[in-house]
C-alpha cells in the first residue's frame, strides 16, 4: 500500500484529451496520491496561451509544480521535484 501523501505543492497539468503522455502523467500522479488541476489546452484557448507562455512551446503535457515547469512525462524530474525517491516511497 502506498503511503499517504501530505501535499504541499500546487500541481497544474496542461494536457489534451488525445495526448497519451498526458494520460500517463495524470495516472502516475493519481497512483502516487497527488492532487492536480488538469487544464485542457484543446478545449480552452486561455489554458493553451498559459501553457505556451510558461513552456515556450505548443506541445503537451506541460507540468507546473509550484512554478517549476516540466515538459513531457519526465518521471525522474517529476519524482525529484515532488520528493519521491527511486523506490517510489516519499521522502
N, C-alpha and C positions, 0 to 999 in steps of 0.2 A: 504494500500500500504506500502511495506517495505521501510525503509529509505535507502538513497544512502549510500554505503559503501566507505569510503576513506581507501583503503587497504594499510597498511604499512608492513604487514607480507608476507614473502615468504612461500607458501604452496606447498608441494610436497606430492602426494598420490601414494604409491606403491600398485598396485592392479593387479587383473586378470579379464579377461572378464566374467568368470563364478562365481565370488565372489559376493554373494548377499549383504553382508555388505559393500563391496567396492562401489557398486552402490548406496546404501543408503547414505553413507557419501558424495559421489560426488553430489548426488541430493540435499542433505541438504545444502552443501556449495554453490551450484549454486542458490538454493532458497534464501539464505541469501545474495547473491550478491558477494561472494568471488571468486576470480580467483585462480586457482591452476594448477600445472603441474601434469598430470597423467603419471606415469611411469609403464608400463605394464610388470610385472616381468615374466609373462608367455611367452611373445614374445621376451624379451631381457635379456640375461643372465647377462649382466653388471648391469642392474637395479636390478635383483634378488640378485646379490652379494652385491650391495649397501644397499639394504633393510636388508639383514641378518647382515651386518656389523653394521648398525645403531640400529637394534632392538634386535639382538641376537636370532632371530627365523625365521622360514620359513613362518609363517602364514601372511595373509593379511586381511584387509588393515593395512598398516603402514603409519602413517601420520607424516610428518615432518613440523612443523610450526616454522620457524626461529631456527632450531636446536633442538627444543623440540620434542621428539619422543612420539607419542601416538599410542598404539597398539589396533587395533579394533575400532569400531564405538562407542567410549566413549563420548557421547554427552555432559555430564556435563564438562568433561575435555576440550573438543574442545571449548565449549562456554566460559569457563573461560579463556583459552589461547587466544582466539580471542576477548575477551571483550564483549561477548554477555550476557545480563542479563537474568534472569529467564523468564521474559515475552517476550523474544526474540527480544527486541529492543537493539540497540547498545548503549553502554555507551558513 
